[in-house]
């Protein structure tokens, strides 16, 4: 549990009251990384305050009225999601930019232009999101942010999520050096070794990263790797 002197404050104004909790500063990094976590584990004190610096607490009936519960985990999560976390303007800006980048990167990797069956460059997605006036929320789950971004993108550019099955052929001598790249993109669900010593496998991956994986494999095998779309 974090030392009280190092704790940061999360604050929510609701029902005419101020509700505060004291948190480990590591929470900022967890939010920035888009990770899920048990907020109680990162509380300096498992309690809700009216004024954390003075140690004063709000009336219990006000807590119940505002949150509908007296369970500290539920209250803390609501304060974190709906309130404000003490951080510098620069920290907030960096976190917003990092989360926006996550949204753009995910869409670029997993979505395609259905008219050309090719991925959209991240720059095009970014420009369309700016046109749509998309704003990220630090405390909204990443999947919800992506869902909202796609809703705004569809009227502006032809786009949809799509996964494709690919077949990969590698020389047996290249398989070891390519293994980490293969498993970083998905799960190889079928594989066979040929009598000639070649490895052939198939996997399903986001359509938007086929070119990226192909280029990595070609580079590591000096052009001998083969990657083909499989029509099932």
Secondary structure, 3 states (H helix, E strand, C coil): CCCHHHCEEEEEEECCEEEEEEECCHHHHHHHCCCCCCHHHHECCCCCECECCCCECCCHHHHHHHHCCCCHHHHHHHHHHHCEECCCHHHHHHHHHHHHHHHHHHHHHHEEECCCCECCCHHHHHHHHHHCCCCCCCCCCHHHHHHHHHHHHHCCCCCEECEEEEEEEECHHHHHHHHHHHHHHCCEEEEEECCCCCEEEEEEEEHHHHHHHHHHHHHHCCCCCEEEECCC
